[in-house]
Amino acid sequence: QAYRRYQRGALFTGKTFAMWLISGVWHSIVVYFGIWAYFRTDVIHANGLTDGLWTFGTIGSTVAIVIVNLKMALETKHWNIFSHITIWGSILVYFIILMIYTSFNTTMYHIFFNIISAPSFWFLLIILSAIALFPDFAVMFLARQWSPPDWQILREKYRNR
């Protein structure tokens, strides 16, 4: 009986779609305006150098990739080796590809190396990820407290035997 609701398509409702849409818009707002605020000072490196549009875009895509993968981790219900490889491996592969790409592209020459050498970038990455995912975590926590899904009720029932 617990699975019949899912077989009828109860997971893919208009409400679910709207929640994912709102979540995506929130993540986008946090990424854009967080990086915009980061760039307002113009000087983001200890050596006093300024950055431009390519750096803004690279930081934006990096933060977005990390947030998307962390959101996927937050939504994962059953962890196994493939989950870990997919989530953490995709972040690692992104960093490797970006390092290689910026090493040979004359327009973006060493942008990524300059970004990751700035401690403020790592601080920004952590803060923006936390701000972006906090509402997702809060909604998930409150939903499971007030109206837990069938699988959670069954899991707790069998754990407490």
C-alpha positions in Angstrom: 0.0 0.0 0.0 2.8 2.4 0.7 3.9 2.3 -2.9 0.6 2.6 -4.7 0.5 6.3 -4.1 3.8 6.6 -5.9 2.6 4.4 -8.8 -0.3 6.8 -9.4 2.2 9.7 -9.8 1.6 11.3 -6.5 5.2 12.5 -6.4 4.9 14.6 -9.5 2.2 17.1 -8.7 1.8 20.8 -9.5 2.8 21.6 -5.9 6.0 19.6 -6.2 6.9 21.3 -9.4 6.2 24.7 -7.9 8.4 24.0 -4.9 11.3 22.9 -7.1 10.8 26.0 -9.3 10.8 28.3 -6.3 13.8 26.5 -4.9 15.7 27.0 -8.2 14.8 30.7 -8.4 16.0 31.1 -4.8 19.3 29.4 -5.5 19.8 31.6 -8.6 19.1 34.8 -6.6 21.5 33.8 -3.9 24.3 32.9 -6.4 23.9 36.1 -8.5 23.4 38.6 -5.7 26.0 36.9 -3.4 28.6 37.1 -6.1 27.5 40.7 -7.0 28.0 41.7 -3.4 31.4 40.0 -3.4 32.5 42.0 -6.5 31.2 45.4 -5.2 34.6 46.1 -3.6 36.4 45.5 -6.9 39.5 44.2 -5.1 39.1 40.6 -4.1 42.7 39.4 -4.0 45.4 40.0 -1.4 47.7 41.4 -4.1 45.2 44.2 -4.9 44.3 42.9 -8.4 40.8 43.3 -9.7 38.7 40.8 -11.6 36.1 41.1 -14.4 33.3 39.4 -16.1 35.1 36.1 -16.8 35.9 35.7 -13.1 32.3 36.6 -12.1 31.0 33.9 -14.5 33.5 31.3 -13.3 32.7 31.9 -9.7 29.0 31.8 -10.5 29.2 28.5 -12.3 31.4 27.0 -9.6 29.0 28.0 -6.8 26.0 26.9 -8.8 27.6 23.4 -9.5 28.4 23.0 -5.8 24.9 24.0 -4.8 23.2 21.7 -7.3 25.3 18.8 -6.1 24.7 19.6 -2.4 21.0 19.8 -3.2 21.2 16.4 -4.8 23.0 15.1 -1.7 20.3 16.6 0.5 17.6 14.9 -1.5 19.3 11.5 -1.6 17.5 9.0 0.6 19.6 5.9 0.2 23.4 6.4 0.1 25.6 3.9 -1.6 29.0 4.0 -3.4 27.4 5.2 -6.7 25.7 8.2 -4.9 29.1 9.3 -3.5 30.8 8.8 -6.8 28.2 10.8 -8.7 27.9 13.7 -6.3 31.4 14.2 -5.0 33.0 13.0 -8.3 31.1 15.5 -10.4 32.3 18.4 -8.3 35.9 17.0 -8.5 35.6 16.5 -12.3 34.2 20.0 -12.7 37.2 21.5 -10.8 39.7 19.4 -12.9 38.1 20.3 -16.2 38.0 24.0 -15.3 41.7 23.9 -14.3 42.6 22.4 -17.6 40.4 24.7 -19.6 41.6 27.9 -18.0 45.2 26.8 -18.4 45.0 26.7 -22.2 42.3 29.3 -23.0 43.9 32.6 -23.6 40.8 34.6 -22.7 40.5 32.8 -19.3 44.2 32.2 -18.7 44.7 31.1 -15.1 41.5 32.7 -13.9 40.5 29.6 -11.9 43.9 29.4 -10.3 43.6 33.0 -9.2 40.1 32.3 -7.8 41.0 29.2 -5.8 44.0 30.9 -4.3 41.8 33.6 -2.7 40.6 32.6 0.7 37.6 34.8 0.2 36.4 32.6 -2.6 36.3 29.5 -0.3 34.5 31.6 2.3 32.0 32.8 -0.3 31.4 29.3 -1.6 30.6 28.0 1.9 28.4 30.9 2.9 26.4 31.0 -0.4 25.9 27.3 -0.3 24.6 27.5 3.3 22.3 30.4 2.5 21.0 28.8 -0.7 20.3 25.4 0.9 19.0 26.5 4.3 15.4 26.9 3.1 15.5 23.5 1.4 16.8 21.9 4.6 14.3 23.7 6.8 11.3 22.8 4.5 12.5 19.2 4.4 12.9 19.0 8.2 9.6 20.6 8.9 7.7 18.5 6.4 9.2 15.3 7.8 8.2 16.5 11.4 4.6 17.5 10.5 3.7 15.1 7.8 6.3 12.4 7.3 6.2 10.3 4.1 5.1 6.6 4.3 8.6 5.3 3.9 9.9 7.3 6.9 7.1 6.1 9.1 7.8 2.5 8.1 11.6 3.0 8.6 11.1 4.4 12.1 8.6 1.6 13.0 11.1 -1.1 12.1 14.0 0.7 13.8 12.2 1.0 17.0 11.3 -2.7 17.4 
